[in-house]
Amino acid sequence: MKFYIESLHLWLKTEQRRSVTFLPNKVNVITGDSHTGKTAILDIVDYCLFASKHRISESIINENVAWYGLRIHVNDKIYTLARRAPAGTTTSSDYYFSSMGEVPDSAPILNISESVLKKQLSADFGIDQDVKIPFGGRTLQTGSRVSLRYFLLFNTISQDIITHSGQFFDKQNEPRYQEALPRIFDIAVGIDTVENILKREKRAELERSLARLEKLTAKTQEKRDQFNAQLAETVARAKGYGLVADDTDADASVAALKRMVTERESGPDLYVSAQYEEISSQIYRVSRKVRGLRKFASEYGNHKATLKETADSLQPVEYLMRNYEETVRTSVFDDILRNLSEGLQQIKDATARKTPLDSNIAEIIKSLESQRQKLEKDLHALPAEMESFETDRDKYIFIGETKAKLELYGDPESEKAADNSELIANLEAEIEDLAVSPVNDRQELFTRALDEAIQDYISLTKAALGNYGEYRSAFNYSEKKLHLRKPRTASTENVGSSSNHMFLHLFLFLGLHELIMRNDGIHVAPFLIIDQFSRPYWGEDDQEDGEGEKDVDQSDVAKVKLALELLDQFITTANEMGKEFQMIVFEHINPRYWDGLKNVHLVEIFRDGNALIPVSRLD
């Protein structure tokens, strides 16, 4: 993205126009005394770029201004945009816009609405309807449009934060911007892309659809299970009353019950329940077989244990066989030894491995156990004893209850519910095919690259950092803060002094912009407004030229010069990358501080009556 501010304009109520001109690709310095309007320039830029509230000083400035405006260059286009001055604390919605960059001599005339102008500039910032807040918060909602103002957080270092020990970005005291920063950071610096975010949103949408479908399927299945449980109980009672034959299966039983309640078909008055006893007998027979087999298996195991003990007692036979030549033999010695040896071998064969008999018995027991479980389930669905209705009234009451249960648990929607398995499979396949690049790896790589870039800045200015000059950059991605850590350690340190905090702010913002430019970022404009970075050293410049530079390496003068060299070097670095970058710096130091720096441009000195609104132009 290309962007720079060519000029700032104030249309005074005296019909005069005050303009301040800046150069592209330079460190533009406005220096001067306090209360001359330097800081107000940052507030005016912010106001012109759609601020919903303003910080422009009413005294001297706002009370004398009718309109504020900027002439900017955006991606090879020149725009002039102006906004009517706020009335007290109330901002104006009156805007002037020229797509040709025309700057009116007299006060601009309203010619565009804020929404249209914002849409125009948003397009130049690469922000369209696809650039959305990726995750929500208390103030910002997921999927809401990203405002270009969120990206302006990368373009200012105000005097409020430049020496702050824990805050690096402006407007972090406002909930909206506090939530916006972590949500647009990855997009701003190039960690994530809009395309990847859209894929991630699509994937999340598919996953939500899948979750809803799976929940619906589970709920339907739960209803079916409840219905089946109630149905089983009702069928068992119907069989108990003899309204349904014992040997009727589940589906046929339900059909019989429905006929009974809809067609007034009561069926034969009494089905004789003989199946309960038959199944009970079968369970008894199966259980008896299982007990017998287990007893046999146990005795067989004892038999093998006895054989093993016998084998142990025959171990001397093996010794005699190994030492056969040393034995004193009788005429029957060989026969006895051979018989004992053969017997020992047979015992070893019988006890050494698991025989087919072992496996067969286990399989038979397993099969019988399964058969017994099925029989017990069938038995559970049958009444233990036959019941009978005392009167016909009891019978019709039961039929009424059955009808109510069939209507209650026989949920038509549940019964008609489509089989979602194919739809679920399609969603799972679609989610699998949607390749979303993980940002965690890119965040880690970005953090590493940022630390490398910042380390170069630390090396350039280490004389100003004192004992932290040899420390290492340690950007905290989650907090969006820069820390320093001692070499060869993993922990960061609390860095003291406002001077060091000022340098940390410069390091972080320059590092971010360097990586944004290297990543060809399109959402963050390549400019930075810095308000009085020499704030920690105020008082030093009151001395005459040269008197404040006694300690060249450690003095505050040297630190200010190093900070300016850092800014100057950054412009050179940007140019070496084939990019342009603009800085606007408000200071109170003298021009001697930047002698010899080729990229520093003195815009104006606000002293001796010159100011943002010069004394001569005041009404």
C-alpha positions as CSV (number, residue, x, y, z in Angstrom):
1,M,0.0,0.0,0.0
2,K,1.2,3.5,-0.8
3,F,0.2,6.4,1.4
4,Y,1.4,9.8,2.6
5,I,0.0,13.0,3.8
6,E,1.0,15.9,1.5
7,S,-0.5,18.7,3.5
8,L,-2.8,19.6,6.4
9,H,-5.2,22.5,6.0
10,L,-7.1,24.7,8.5
11,W,-9.8,27.0,7.1
12,L,-9.9,29.7,9.7
13,K,-13.0,31.6,10.6
14,T,-11.2,34.7,9.4
15,E,-11.5,33.3,5.9
16,Q,-7.8,32.6,5.8
17,R,-6.3,29.2,5.2
18,R,-3.4,27.8,7.1
19,S,-1.5,25.0,5.5
20,V,1.4,22.8,6.6
21,T,3.2,20.7,4.0
22,F,5.0,17.4,4.5
23,L,7.3,15.5,2.3
24,P,6.9,11.8,1.3
25,N,9.6,9.3,2.3
26,K,11.0,11.6,4.9
27,V,11.1,12.1,8.7
28,N,9.1,15.4,8.8
29,V,9.9,17.3,11.9
30,I,7.9,20.1,13.4
31,T,9.7,21.5,16.4
32,G,9.0,24.4,18.6
33,D,7.7,25.6,22.0
34,S,5.0,24.2,24.1
35,H,1.4,25.3,23.4
36,T,2.0,26.0,19.8
37,G,-0.3,23.3,18.3
38,K,2.2,20.6,17.5
39,T,0.3,17.8,19.2
40,A,-3.0,19.2,17.8
41,I,-1.8,18.1,14.3
42,L,-2.1,14.5,15.4
43,D,-5.5,15.1,16.8
44,I,-6.6,16.9,13.6
45,V,-5.4,14.0,11.4
46,D,-7.3,11.6,13.6
47,Y,-10.4,13.8,13.5
48,C,-10.3,14.1,9.7
49,L,-10.1,10.3,9.4
50,F,-13.6,9.8,10.9
51,A,-12.9,10.0,14.7
52,S,-16.2,9.7,16.6
53,K,-14.8,12.0,19.3
54,H,-12.0,14.5,19.2
55,R,-9.2,15.8,21.4
56,I,-8.5,19.1,19.5
57,S,-7.9,21.9,21.9
58,E,-10.8,24.4,21.9
59,S,-8.6,27.3,23.0
60,I,-6.8,29.0,20.2
61,I,-7.2,26.2,17.7
62,N,-10.8,24.9,17.5
63,E,-12.3,28.3,18.4
64,N,-10.6,29.8,15.4
65,V,-11.1,27.0,12.8
66,A,-14.1,26.4,10.6
67,W,-12.9,23.3,8.7
68,Y,-10.0,20.9,9.0
69,G,-8.6,19.0,6.0
70,L,-5.9,16.7,4.6
71,R,-4.5,16.3,1.1
72,I,-3.3,12.7,0.9
73,H,-1.8,10.4,-1.7
74,V,-3.3,6.9,-1.7
75,N,-2.1,4.2,-4.1
76,D,-1.2,6.8,-6.8
77,K,-4.4,8.8,-6.3
78,I,-4.7,12.2,-4.7
79,Y,-7.6,13.0,-2.4
80,T,-8.5,16.0,-0.4
81,L,-10.9,15.4,2.5
82,A,-12.1,17.9,5.0
83,R,-14.4,17.9,7.9
84,R,-16.2,20.7,9.5
85,A,-14.8,21.7,12.9
86,P,-16.5,20.2,15.9
87,A,-18.8,22.3,18.0
88,G,-17.5,21.9,21.5
89,T,-17.3,18.2,22.1
90,T,-19.7,17.3,19.3
91,T,-18.1,16.1,16.2
92,S,-19.4,17.1,12.8
93,S,-20.8,14.8,10.1
94,D,-20.2,17.4,7.3
95,Y,-17.4,16.3,4.9
96,Y,-15.9,17.7,1.8
97,F,-14.1,15.4,-0.6
98,S,-12.2,15.9,-3.9
99,S,-11.0,12.9,-5.8
100,M,-8.7,15.2,-7.7
101,G,-7.1,16.6,-4.6
102,E,-8.5,20.1,-5.1
103,V,-8.0,22.2,-2.0
104,P,-10.6,25.0,-1.8
105,D,-9.2,28.5,-1.1
106,S,-12.2,29.3,1.1
107,A,-14.1,27.1,3.5
108,P,-15.1,23.8,1.9
109,I,-18.7,23.1,1.1
110,L,-20.3,19.9,2.3
111,N,-20.5,17.5,-0.7
112,I,-20.3,13.9,0.6
113,S,-21.7,11.9,3.5
114,E,-19.4,10.2,6.1
115,S,-20.5,6.7,5.1
116,V,-19.8,7.2,1.4
117,L,-16.4,8.8,2.1
118,K,-15.5,6.1,4.5
119,K,-16.5,3.5,2.0
120,Q,-14.3,5.1,-0.6
121,L,-11.2,5.2,1.7
122,S,-11.9,1.8,3.0
123,A,-11.6,0.4,-0.5
124,D,-8.2,2.0,-0.8
125,F,-7.2,0.4,2.5
126,G,-8.2,-3.0,1.0
127,I,-11.2,-3.2,3.3
128,D,-14.3,-4.6,1.7
129,Q,-17.3,-6.6,2.9
130,D,-15.2,-9.7,3.2
131,V,-12.9,-8.2,5.8
132,K,-14.7,-8.9,9.0
133,I,-14.1,-9.3,12.7
134,P,-12.9,-12.9,13.0
135,F,-14.0,-13.4,16.6
136,G,-16.3,-11.4,18.8
137,G,-16.1,-9.6,22.2
138,R,-18.2,-7.5,24.5
139,T,-18.2,-4.6,22.0
140,L,-17.3,-6.1,18.7
141,Q,-19.4,-8.8,17.2
142,T,-18.1,-11.7,15.1
143,G,-18.6,-11.1,11.4
144,S,-19.0,-7.3,11.8
145,R,-17.2,-5.1,9.3
146,V,-13.7,-4.0,10.1
147,S,-13.3,-0.2,10.3
148,L,-10.2,1.3,8.6
149,R,-9.7,3.2,11.9
150,Y,-8.7,0.0,13.6
151,F,-5.7,-0.1,11.2
152,L,-4.7,3.5,12.1
153,L,-3.7,2.1,15.5
154,F,-0.4,1.2,13.8
155,N,0.2,4.8,12.6
156,T,0.4,6.9,15.8
157,I,2.6,7.0,18.9
158,S,1.0,9.7,21.0
159,Q,2.7,11.4,23.9
160,D,0.2,9.5,26.1
161,I,1.8,6.2,25.5
162,I,5.3,6.8,24.2
163,T,6.8,6.4,27.6
164,H,4.1,4.0,29.0
165,S,5.6,0.9,30.5
166,G,2.7,-1.4,29.7
167,Q,0.8,0.1,26.8
168,F,2.1,0.3,23.3
169,F,-0.9,1.2,21.1
170,D,-3.1,4.3,21.3
171,K,-6.7,4.2,22.3
172,Q,-6.4,1.1,24.4
173,N,-8.4,2.8,27.1
174,E,-11.4,2.6,24.8
175,P,-13.1,-0.9,24.8
176,R,-13.8,-0.7,21.1
177,Y,-10.2,-0.3,20.2
178,Q,-9.0,-2.6,23.0
179,E,-11.0,-5.4,21.4
180,A,-10.2,-4.4,17.9
181,L,-6.4,-4.7,18.2
182,P,-6.1,-8.5,18.8
183,R,-8.8,-9.1,16.3
184,I,-7.2,-7.2,13.3
185,F,-3.6,-7.7,14.3
186,D,-3.0,-10.8,12.2
187,I,-4.7,-9.3,9.1
188,A,-2.8,-6.0,9.6
189,V,0.7,-7.5,9.7
190,G,0.1,-10.3,7.2
191,I,0.0,-13.3,9.5
192,D,-3.5,-14.1,8.2
193,T,-5.3,-13.3,5.0
194,V,-8.8,-12.4,4.2
195,E,-9.1,-15.5,2.0
196,N,-7.9,-17.8,4.9
197,I,-10.3,-16.0,7.3
198,L,-13.2,-16.6,4.9
199,K,-12.2,-20.3,4.6
200,R,-12.1,-20.5,8.4
201,E,-15.5,-18.9,8.7
202,K,-16.9,-21.3,6.1
203,R,-15.4,-24.3,8.0
204,A,-16.9,-23.0,11.3
205,E,-20.3,-22.7,9.6
206,L,-20.0,-26.2,8.3
207,E,-19.0,-27.5,11.7
208,R,-21.9,-25.7,13.3
209,S,-24.3,-27.3,10.7
210,L,-22.7,-30.7,11.4
211,A,-23.1,-30.3,15.1
212,R,-26.7,-29.3,14.7
213,L,-27.4,-32.3,12.5
214,E,-25.6,-34.7,14.9
215,K,-27.6,-33.2,17.8
216,L,-30.8,-33.6,15.9
217,T,-30.0,-37.2,15.0
218,A,-29.0,-38.0,18.6
219,K,-32.3,-36.4,19.9
220,T,-34.3,-38.4,17.4
221,Q,-32.5,-41.6,18.4
222,E,-33.1,-40.8,22.1
223,K,-36.8,-40.4,21.4
224,R,-36.9,-43.7,19.5
225,D,-35.1,-45.4,22.5
226,Q,-37.7,-43.9,24.9
227,F,-40.5,-45.0,22.6
228,N,-39.1,-48.5,22.3
229,A,-38.6,-48.9,26.0
230,Q,-42.2,-47.8,26.7
231,L,-43.4,-50.0,23.9
232,A,-41.6,-53.0,25.3
233,E,-43.2,-52.5,28.7
234,T,-46.7,-52.1,27.1
235,V,-46.2,-55.1,24.9
236,A,-45.1,-57.2,28.0
237,R,-48.3,-56.1,29.8
238,A,-50.4,-56.9,26.8
239,K,-48.9,-60.3,26.6
240,G,-49.5,-60.7,30.4
241,Y,-53.2,-59.9,29.8
242,G,-53.2,-62.4,26.9
243,L,-54.0,-59.7,24.4
244,V,-51.0,-60.5,22.3
245,A,-49.6,-63.9,21.7
246,D,-46.4,-64.7,23.6
247,D,-44.5,-65.8,20.5
248,T,-45.3,-62.6,18.6
249,D,-42.1,-60.6,17.8
250,A,-41.7,-56.9,18.6
251,D,-42.9,-55.4,15.2
252,A,-45.9,-57.7,15.1
253,S,-46.8,-56.9,18.7
254,V,-46.8,-53.2,17.9
255,A,-49.0,-53.8,14.9
256,A,-51.4,-55.8,17.0
257,L,-51.5,-53.1,19.6
258,K,-52.3,-50.4,17.0
259,R,-55.1,-52.6,15.6
260,M,-56.4,-53.0,19.1
261,V,-56.6,-49.3,19.7
262,T,-57.7,-48.1,16.3
263,E,-59.9,-50.9,15.0
264,R,-61.3,-51.8,18.4
265,E,-59.8,-55.3,17.8
266,S,-59.4,-56.9,21.1
267,G,-57.9,-60.1,19.8
268,P,-58.5,-63.4,21.4
269,D,-59.4,-62.9,25.0
270,L,-56.6,-65.1,26.2
271,Y,-53.4,-66.2,24.7
272,V,-52.0,-68.9,26.8
273,S,-48.6,-67.8,28.0
274,A,-46.4,-70.9,27.7
275,Q,-43.4,-69.2,26.2
276,Y,-42.2,-67.7,29.6
277,E,-41.8,-71.2,31.0
278,E,-40.2,-72.5,27.8
279,I,-37.6,-69.7,27.8
280,S,-37.0,-70.2,31.5
281,S,-36.4,-73.9,30.9
282,Q,-34.0,-73.1,28.0
283,I,-32.1,-70.6,30.3
284,Y,-31.8,-73.3,32.9
285,R,-30.5,-75.9,30.4
286,V,-27.9,-73.5,29.0
287,S,-26.8,-72.4,32.5
288,R,-26.4,-76.0,33.4
289,K,-24.2,-76.7,30.4
290,V,-22.1,-73.6,31.2
291,R,-21.6,-74.8,34.8
292,G,-20.7,-78.3,33.6
293,L,-18.1,-77.0,31.1
294,R,-16.6,-74.7,33.6
295,K,-16.3,-77.6,36.1
296,F,-14.7,-79.8,33.4
297,A,-12.3,-77.0,32.5
298,S,-11.3,-76.6,36.2
299,E,-10.7,-80.3,36.6
300,Y,-8.8,-80.5,33.4
301,G,-6.6,-77.7,34.7
302,N,-6.0,-79.6,37.9
303,H,-5.1,-82.7,35.9
304,K,-2.4,-80.7,33.9
305,A,-1.1,-79.3,37.2
306,T,-0.7,-82.9,38.6
307,L,1.1,-84.0,35.4
308,K,3.5,-81.1,35.8
309,E,4.3,-82.1,39.3
310,T,4.9,-85.7,38.1
311,A,7.2,-84.3,35.4
312,D,9.2,-82.5,38.0
313,S,9.6,-85.7,40.0
314,L,11.0,-87.4,36.8
315,Q,13.7,-84.8,36.3
316,P,16.5,-87.2,37.5
317,V,15.7,-89.3,34.4
318,E,17.1,-86.5,32.2
319,Y,20.2,-86.4,34.4
320,L,20.7,-90.1,33.9
321,M,20.2,-89.8,30.2
322,R,22.8,-87.0,30.0
323,N,25.3,-89.0,32.1
324,Y,24.5,-92.5,30.7
325,E,28.2,-93.6,30.3
326,E,29.0,-92.9,33.9
327,T,26.1,-95.0,35.3
328,V,26.4,-98.6,36.6
329,R,23.8,-100.5,34.7
330,T,21.9,-103.7,35.4
331,S,20.2,-105.9,32.8
332,V,16.9,-104.0,33.1
333,F,18.4,-100.5,33.5
334,D,17.9,-99.6,29.8
335,D,14.3,-100.7,29.7
336,I,13.4,-98.8,32.9
337,L,15.2,-95.7,31.8
338,R,13.7,-95.7,28.3
339,N,10.1,-96.2,29.7
340,L,10.6,-93.4,32.2
341,S,12.1,-91.1,29.5
342,E,9.2,-91.7,27.1
343,G,6.7,-91.1,29.9
344,L,8.4,-87.9,30.9
345,Q,8.3,-86.7,27.3
346,Q,4.6,-87.5,27.0
347,I,3.9,-85.5,30.2
348,K,5.9,-82.5,28.8
349,D,3.9,-82.6,25.5
350,A,0.6,-82.7,27.4
351,T,1.5,-79.7,29.7
352,A,3.7,-77.6,27.5
353,R,1.1,-75.9,25.3
354,K,-2.5,-75.0,25.1
355,T,-4.4,-77.9,23.6
356,P,-7.3,-77.8,21.2
357,L,-9.4,-79.0,24.0
358,D,-8.7,-75.8,26.0
359,S,-9.8,-73.6,23.0
360,N,-12.9,-75.6,22.3
361,I,-14.2,-75.4,25.8
362,A,-13.7,-71.7,25.9
363,E,-15.5,-71.1,22.6
364,I,-18.4,-73.3,23.7
365,I,-18.7,-71.5,27.0
366,K,-18.7,-68.1,25.2
367,S,-21.4,-69.2,22.7
368,L,-23.6,-70.5,25.5
369,E,-23.2,-67.2,27.5
370,S,-24.3,-65.3,24.4
371,Q,-27.3,-67.6,24.0
372,R,-28.2,-67.2,27.6
373,Q,-28.1,-63.4,27.4
374,K,-30.5,-63.4,24.4
375,L,-32.9,-65.7,26.2
376,E,-32.8,-63.5,29.3
377,K,-33.6,-60.5,27.2
378,D,-36.5,-62.3,25.6
379,L,-37.7,-63.5,29.0
380,H,-37.6,-59.9,30.3
381,A,-40.1,-58.9,27.6
382,L,-42.6,-61.5,28.8
383,P,-44.8,-61.3,31.8
384,A,-43.7,-63.6,34.6
385,E,-47.3,-64.5,35.4
386,M,-50.5,-64.3,33.4
387,E,-52.8,-61.5,34.5
388,S,-56.5,-61.0,33.9
389,F,-58.8,-58.1,33.8
390,E,-61.3,-58.0,36.7
391,T,-63.9,-56.3,34.4
392,D,-64.3,-55.2,30.9
393,R,-63.9,-51.7,32.2
394,D,-60.3,-52.5,33.3
395,K,-59.6,-54.0,29.9
396,Y,-60.8,-50.8,28.1
397,I,-58.9,-48.6,30.5
398,F,-55.7,-50.6,29.6
399,I,-56.5,-50.2,25.9
400,G,-57.0,-46.4,26.4
401,E,-53.7,-46.2,28.2
402,T,-52.0,-48.1,25.4
403,K,-53.5,-45.7,22.8
404,A,-52.3,-42.7,24.8
405,K,-48.8,-44.1,25.0
406,L,-48.7,-44.9,21.3
407,E,-49.7,-41.3,20.5
408,L,-47.3,-39.9,23.1
409,Y,-44.2,-41.9,22.3
410,G,-44.9,-42.7,18.8
411,D,-43.7,-39.2,17.7
412,P,-44.7,-38.9,14.0
413,E,-41.8,-36.5,13.4
414,S,-39.4,-38.9,14.9
415,E,-40.8,-41.8,12.9
416,K,-40.7,-39.8,9.8
417,A,-37.3,-38.3,10.5
418,A,-35.0,-38.8,7.5
419,D,-31.8,-40.7,7.7
420,N,-29.2,-38.0,8.0
421,S,-26.2,-40.3,7.8
422,E,-25.5,-39.4,4.1
423,L,-25.8,-35.7,4.8
424,I,-23.5,-36.0,7.8
425,A,-21.0,-37.8,5.7
426,N,-21.1,-35.1,3.0
427,L,-20.6,-32.4,5.6
428,E,-17.6,-34.2,7.1
429,A,-16.1,-34.6,3.6
430,E,-16.6,-31.0,2.8
431,I,-15.0,-29.9,6.1
432,E,-12.1,-32.3,5.4
433,D,-11.6,-30.8,1.9
434,L,-11.6,-27.2,3.1
435,A,-7.9,-26.5,3.7
436,V,-7.5,-23.7,6.2
437,S,-3.9,-22.6,6.9
438,P,-3.1,-22.8,10.6
439,V,-2.2,-19.4,11.9
440,N,-0.4,-20.6,15.0
441,D,2.7,-21.5,13.0
442,R,2.6,-18.2,11.1
443,Q,2.2,-16.3,14.4
444,E,5.4,-18.0,15.7
445,L,7.3,-17.2,12.5
446,F,6.1,-13.6,12.5
447,T,7.2,-13.2,16.1
448,R,10.6,-14.6,15.3
449,A,11.0,-12.3,12.3
450,L,9.8,-9.3,14.3
451,D,12.4,-10.0,17.0
452,E,15.1,-10.3,14.4
453,A,14.2,-6.9,12.9
454,I,14.0,-5.3,16.3
455,Q,17.3,-6.7,17.3
456,D,18.9,-4.7,14.5
457,Y,17.4,-1.5,16.0
458,I,18.7,-2.5,19.4
459,S,22.2,-2.9,18.0
460,L,21.9,0.5,16.3
461,T,20.9,2.3,19.6
462,K,22.5,0.1,22.2
463,A,24.5,3.0,23.6
464,A,21.2,4.6,24.6
465,L,19.9,1.5,26.4
466,G,22.6,1.3,29.0
467,N,22.8,-2.1,30.6
468,Y,20.0,-3.3,28.3
469,G,22.1,-2.7,25.2
470,E,23.1,-6.3,24.8
471,Y,19.6,-7.7,25.6
472,R,17.4,-9.5,23.1
473,S,14.0,-8.6,21.7
474,A,11.1,-10.6,23.1
475,F,7.8,-9.7,21.5
476,N,4.8,-11.0,23.4
477,Y,2.3,-11.9,20.7
478,S,-0.6,-12.4,23.0
479,E,-0.2,-9.1,24.8
480,K,1.1,-7.2,21.8
481,K,3.9,-5.8,23.9
482,L,7.6,-5.7,23.5
483,H,9.9,-6.9,26.2
484,L,13.7,-7.4,26.5
485,R,15.3,-10.5,27.8
486,K,18.9,-11.1,29.0
487,P,21.0,-13.2,26.5
488,R,20.8,-16.9,27.0
489,T,17.8,-16.7,29.3
490,A,14.1,-17.4,28.7
491,S,12.6,-14.8,31.0
492,T,12.0,-11.2,30.3
493,E,12.9,-8.3,32.6
494,N,11.0,-5.3,33.8
495,V,12.8,-2.5,31.9
496,G,13.1,0.7,33.9
497,S,13.3,4.4,32.9
498,S,11.0,6.3,30.5
499,S,13.9,6.6,28.1
500,N,14.0,2.8,27.6
501,H,10.2,2.6,27.3
502,M,10.3,5.3,24.6
503,F,12.9,3.3,22.6
504,L,10.8,0.1,23.0
505,H,7.8,1.9,21.5
506,L,10.0,3.0,18.5
507,F,11.4,-0.5,18.1
508,L,8.0,-2.1,18.1
509,F,6.3,0.2,15.6
510,L,9.3,0.3,13.3
511,G,9.6,-3.5,13.4
512,L,5.9,-3.9,12.7
513,H,6.0,-1.6,9.7
514,E,9.1,-3.2,8.4
515,L,7.4,-6.6,8.4
516,I,4.2,-5.2,7.0
517,M,6.1,-3.7,4.1
518,R,8.0,-6.9,3.6
519,N,4.7,-8.8,3.5
520,D,3.3,-6.3,1.1
521,G,0.5,-5.5,3.5
522,I,-2.5,-3.6,2.0
523,H,-4.4,-2.6,5.2
524,V,-1.8,-0.5,7.1
525,A,-0.7,2.8,5.6
526,P,3.1,3.3,5.5
527,F,3.3,6.4,7.7
528,L,3.9,7.0,11.4
529,I,3.1,10.1,13.5
530,I,5.3,10.3,16.6
531,D,4.5,12.9,19.3
532,Q,7.6,14.1,21.2
533,F,9.8,11.1,21.6
534,S,12.3,13.3,23.4
535,R,9.8,13.7,26.2
536,P,11.9,11.7,28.7
537,Y,14.7,14.2,28.3
538,W,12.9,17.5,28.6
539,G,15.2,20.2,30.1
540,E,18.3,19.2,28.3
541,D,17.6,21.3,25.2
542,D,17.4,24.5,27.3
543,Q,21.2,24.7,27.2
544,E,23.0,26.4,24.4
545,D,24.1,24.4,21.4
546,G,26.9,22.1,22.4
547,E,26.6,22.5,26.1
548,G,24.4,19.5,26.5
549,E,26.7,17.0,24.8
550,K,29.5,16.6,27.3
551,D,28.8,12.9,27.8
552,V,28.6,11.8,24.2
553,D,27.7,8.2,24.8
554,Q,25.3,8.4,27.7
555,S,23.9,11.9,27.8
556,D,20.3,12.5,27.0
557,V,21.4,14.5,23.9
558,A,23.1,11.4,22.6
559,K,20.0,9.4,23.2
560,V,17.8,11.8,21.3
561,K,20.3,11.8,18.4
562,L,20.3,8.0,18.4
563,A,16.5,8.0,18.3
564,L,16.6,10.3,15.3
565,E,19.3,8.1,13.6
566,L,17.0,5.2,14.1
567,L,14.2,6.9,12.4
568,D,16.5,8.1,9.6
569,Q,17.9,4.6,9.1
570,F,14.4,3.2,8.9
571,I,13.6,5.4,5.9
572,T,16.8,4.1,4.3
573,T,15.8,0.5,5.1
574,A,12.4,1.1,3.5
575,N,13.9,2.5,0.4
576,E,16.3,-0.5,0.1
577,M,13.2,-2.7,0.1
578,G,11.8,-0.6,-2.7
579,K,9.2,1.0,-0.4
580,E,8.4,4.5,0.7
581,F,7.6,5.5,4.3
582,Q,6.6,8.8,5.8
583,M,7.1,10.0,9.4
584,I,5.8,13.1,11.0
585,V,7.5,13.9,14.3
586,F,6.5,16.7,16.7
587,E,9.4,17.9,18.8
588,H,10.8,20.7,20.8
589,I,14.5,20.0,20.1
590,N,16.7,22.1,17.9
591,P,17.7,21.3,14.3
592,R,21.3,20.6,15.4
593,Y,20.1,17.2,16.6
594,W,19.6,15.9,13.1
595,D,22.6,17.4,11.4
596,G,23.9,15.0,8.8
597,L,20.8,12.8,8.7
598,K,19.8,12.7,5.0
599,N,16.2,11.6,5.5
600,V,15.1,14.2,8.1
601,H,13.1,17.2,6.8
602,L,12.4,20.3,8.9
603,V,8.8,21.3,8.2
604,E,8.5,24.3,10.4
605,I,9.7,25.7,13.7
606,F,6.8,26.8,15.9
607,R,8.5,29.6,17.8
608,D,8.6,33.4,17.9
609,G,4.9,33.8,17.0
610,N,4.8,31.0,14.5
611,A,2.4,28.2,15.4
612,L,-0.2,25.9,14.0
613,I,-2.3,29.1,14.0
614,P,0.2,31.9,13.9
615,V,-0.3,34.8,16.2
616,S,-0.7,37.1,13.2
617,R,-3.7,35.1,12.0
618,L,-5.6,35.0,15.2
619,D,-8.9,36.9,15.1
